[in-house]
Amino acid sequence: MRDPFITALNAQNAAYNWFNDLAVNASNVYTPGFREKRMMFSDYINGVSYDELPFKSTQGKSMPGRAASNLFVEGKGMFVVRKKDGTLLYTRLGDFSFDSGGSLVNEMGYKLQGYLTDQKGNIINTGVVQANANGSPNNPGHGAGGTGHMPTTEINLWIDPSNGKFLGKYDEYKVESDGTVMGIADKGKTKVPLYKVALVDFVNPSELAMVEDSYFVPTPKSGEPVEGEGEFQSGLVEESNVSLKQIVNYLTQAKMQLDVASKLINTNKQLLQESLRLIQ
């Protein structure tokens, strides 16, 4: 026999968990690159259980960035960034700028990854990552990062740290829509492809595991990196993909569920007290 008191407590606990996740989503409505947490309820013998679903992987809207080096991906794909310890992370947040060494990095110093290209813009494969018996790369996060376990490299354009100007052969750069980083000289007359920004996707991107805010790593359910299908736009970043209108609707439903569960608990409490009074 189902215990109505336990059922009501489980329903109340599920509503509290729903509120907590909705609060996280609501507080990150304006956080660039944030992926909405999803959730669902399932029935079981003593009421309901609260189950977290994969992250919402749909694209957020674009918004003006703070520098021309900021990047936005229109379509399916994620940037690859490398932490100081060599770990590779995947993100939609393109808040990149040049550090004192001329490398494109995000606000936390993680270096944007790309591929070296020849003068025709063709990607140069700088090496092959050794794979273990099950086909996955050895030391994951320290070599491969692009599609097919192709090694990536940091994008460095050699900037003078004293004045922020480019040195060497090129006066400026431009990121084309296909991700090719062009070195520009002679007042725009000379354009040479230097790198191509790595853009990867996953068979099931919503199953990536978030290890830091807006930064993810692959899981067995997400699959290994495959080639992305997006276009790049400079000077923009992606907004959160949280829908404020939808969150408000969910909060209303969560409050209703919490109120019903609370009334059930109070009713069962009163029934129990009355039963004890009659027994006495």
Stockholm file with secondary structure:
# STOCKHOLM 1.0

chainA/1-280         MRDPFITALNAQNAAYNWFNDLAVNASNVYTPGFREKRMMFSDYINGVSYDELPFKSTQGKSMPGRAASNLFVEGKGMFVVRKKDGTLLYTRLGDFSFDSGGSLVNEMGYKLQGYLTDQKGNIINTGVVQANANGSPNNPGHGAGGTGHMPTTEINLWIDPSNGKFLGKYDEYKVESDGTVMGIADKGKTKVPLYKVALVDFVNPSELAMVEDSYFVPTPKSGEPVEGEGEFQSGLVEESNVSLKQIVNYLTQAKMQLDVASKLINTNKQLLQESLRLIQ
#=GR chainA/1-280 SS CCCHHHHHHHHHHHHHHHHHHHHHHHHTTTSTTCCCCEEEEEEETTEEEEEEECCCCSCCCEEECSSTTCEEEESSCEEEEECTTSCEEEESCCCCEECTTSBEECTTCCEEEEEEBCTTSCBCCCCCCCBCTTSCBSSTTSSBCSGGGCBCEECBCCBCTTTCCBCTTCSEEEECTTSEEEEEEGGGTEEEEEEEECEEECSSGGGCEEEETTEEECCTTTCSCEECCCEEEETEEECCCCCHHHHHHHHHHHHHHHHHHHHHHHHHHHHHHHHHHHHC
#=GC SS_cons         CCCHHHHHHHHHHHHHHHHHHHHHHHHTTTSTTCCCCEEEEEEETTEEEEEEECCCCSCCCEEECSSTTCEEEESSCEEEEECTTSCEEEESCCCCEECTTSBEECTTCCEEEEEEBCTTSCBCCCCCCCBCTTSCBSSTTSSBCSGGGCBCEECBCCBCTTTCCBCTTCSEEEECTTSEEEEEEGGGTEEEEEEEECEEECSSGGGCEEEETTEEECCTTTCSCEECCCEEEETEEECCCCCHHHHHHHHHHHHHHHHHHHHHHHHHHHHHHHHHHHHC
//
